[in-house]
């Protein structure tokens, strides 16, 4: 196989895993599609970037807001 084809395959695998995860596909489903049988192999082809990290922080912030709101409602109902 030519080096160009090998390089394309490398980038395709990384892009596919990352885009599937960002699209909300469960990691177990991605692993089944790609044939990765270990978490280590999945992680090797999954790229976490700055957008992912910002989304993670925003998700945590929204979680805390919902918990805080639920606690406030529980206290006011007593």
HELIX and SHEET records of a PDB file:
HELIX    1   1 UNK A    3  UNK A   22  1                                  20    
HELIX    2   2 UNK A   27  UNK A   34  1                                   8    
HELIX    3   3 UNK A   39  UNK A   45  1                                   7    
HELIX    4   4 UNK A   50  UNK A   76  1                                  27    
END                                                                             
